[in-house]
Amino acid sequence: MLLTTTNTIEGKKITNYYGIVSGEAILGANIFKDLFAGIRDIIGGRSAAYEQELRKAKDIALEEMQMQARSFGANAIIGVDLDYETVGSGTMLMVSACGTAVTLE
């Protein structure tokens, strides 16, 4: 399935719009990842544990959105938007994905 952040696809004609589709993923970060991320914040550098969790949450949200689009008969999703948030007391990571399910010719 084609996913794009744009609202049109060069060389393709949109023949049907199915509406908005979305997917969400909320993942908890465990205490050890939180501890090591805190140490990274103090000494600098990237937190590989959090980056991995964010990638995992993004993949889940996108797959959920694609499954919903497939159930409508769509073969593409245009105008895809990803949002990243923390929920709770900052120990939960949330990724939401939404876009418009379409059929391309």
C-alpha positions in Angstrom: 0.0 0.0 0.0 1.3 3.4 -1.0 1.6 5.9 1.9 2.3 9.6 1.3 2.2 12.8 3.2 1.1 14.6 0.0 -2.5 15.0 -1.2 -1.8 14.0 -4.8 0.5 11.5 -6.5 2.1 12.6 -9.7 1.1 10.4 -12.6 -1.8 8.7 -10.7 -5.5 9.5 -10.7 -7.5 9.1 -7.5 -10.7 7.3 -8.5 -12.3 6.9 -5.0 -12.0 8.6 -1.6 -13.0 6.4 1.3 -12.4 8.9 4.1 -10.1 9.3 7.1 -8.3 6.2 8.5 -6.2 6.2 11.6 -4.0 4.0 13.8 -2.7 4.5 17.3 -0.1 2.8 19.4 0.6 3.5 23.1 3.7 1.8 24.5 5.1 1.8 28.0 8.7 2.5 28.7 10.1 0.4 31.5 11.9 1.8 34.5 15.4 0.7 33.3 14.9 2.5 29.9 13.7 5.6 31.8 16.8 5.4 34.1 19.3 5.1 31.2 17.5 7.7 29.2 17.8 10.1 32.2 21.5 9.4 32.4 21.8 10.1 28.6 20.0 13.4 29.1 22.6 14.4 31.7 25.7 13.4 29.8 24.3 14.0 26.3 23.7 11.7 23.4 20.8 9.8 21.9 18.6 7.4 23.8 18.6 4.3 21.6 16.0 2.6 23.8 13.4 5.4 23.4 14.2 5.7 19.7 13.5 2.0 19.3 10.2 2.2 21.2 9.2 5.2 19.0 10.0 3.3 15.8 8.0 0.3 17.1 5.0 2.5 18.0 5.1 4.3 14.6 5.2 0.9 12.8 2.2 -0.3 14.8 0.2 2.9 14.1 0.9 2.8 10.4 0.1 -0.9 10.1 -3.2 -0.4 12.0 -4.1 2.5 9.6 -3.3 0.4 6.5 -5.4 -2.5 7.8 -8.4 -0.1 8.1 -7.8 1.3 4.6 -7.5 -2.2 3.1 -10.9 -3.1 4.7 -12.4 -0.3 2.7 -10.8 -1.5 -0.5 -8.2 1.3 -0.7 -4.8 0.8 -2.3 -3.2 4.1 -1.0 -3.4 6.6 1.9 -2.7 10.2 1.1 -2.1 13.2 3.5 -0.5 11.0 6.1 0.2 12.8 9.4 2.1 11.3 12.4 1.8 12.7 15.9 4.0 11.8 18.8 3.0 12.4 22.5 3.8 11.2 26.0 0.8 10.3 28.1 0.4 9.6 31.8 3.4 10.9 33.8 5.6 10.7 30.8 6.1 7.0 31.0 3.9 6.1 28.1 4.7 6.9 24.4 1.8 7.4 22.0 2.0 7.6 18.2 -1.0 8.3 16.1 -1.2 8.2 12.3 -4.0 9.4 10.1 -4.7 10.0 6.5 -7.2 9.7 3.7 -7.8 6.2 2.2 -8.1 6.3 -1.6 -8.0 4.1 -4.7 -5.4 5.0 -7.3 -5.7 4.2 -10.9 
